[in-house]
């Protein structure tokens, strides 16, 4: 466990404690926050950060920018105040840490005005109007950035199984290892980001998928009936738990197994690159929306 000022990092669980708040992060976000926290209020260049977080891997500035966005969103979703990641144009990033136990003033300190009360009242309302316009602009901008970032940069594929690997039947382990290797290959090439996560049966799929920041769920399901074992491999849209594609694999024949796995990967990559995975409220709630036909076509390439 590593303590940086008032941030406490637990590398075993990838949790960060800040005051009375505990934040659980994925390994990459955990290393990024730890690297910044080791040099609080100091600017770390892009090269310094990428070397600390990715070690020897060759990572672009855009990748780092996306990971900073994901980390900021994790902090925001956890309603944690006092942690601010600043982007310094042309230089890098730095972490500003405010003690959560200190009271922060809610007002602004201003110099005494040299104008009359009449002018002060006028400027007060003008300033309020400008502030309101700026606030509206920032909200609109952030909404647009959030939507565009989520649809264009999220390539996290969460691999779930209904049975943990060490409990799988021997006949299914080989297929699982082939599927894991296939996804790992695409992950190593940067086409997707593979995330291993145990499926929690007592948690709704959309809730757990949100915590995993999933763009797509690959569900590897083992079904045993009458001494026969089959595998159902599905591509699932995480926000609605809608199944976009399913293939059943017969372990006795394994016919067309490689072709099936390749087609599944191509479907996942097509969905990720399409920019159509961020669904608005109507698309999520209306099963007949044209988006579902589009997503299923992408998930089932010819």
Buried (B, 14 or more C-beta within 10 A) or exposed (E): EEEBEBBBBBEEEBBBBBBEBBBBBBEBBBBBBBBBBBBBEEBBEBEBBBBBBBEEEEBEEEBBBBBBBBBBBBBEEBEBBBBEBEBEEEEBBBBEBBEBEEEEEEEEEEEEEEEEEEEEEEEEEEEEEEEEEEEEEEEEEEEEEBEEBBBBBBBBBBBBBEBEEEEBEEBBEEBBEBBBEBBEEBBEEEBBBBBEBEBEEEEEBBEBBEBBBBBBBBBBBBEEEEEEBBBBBBBBBBBBBBBBBBBEBEBEEBEEBEEBBEBBBBBBBBBBBBEBBBBEEEBBEEEEBEBBEEBBBBBBBE
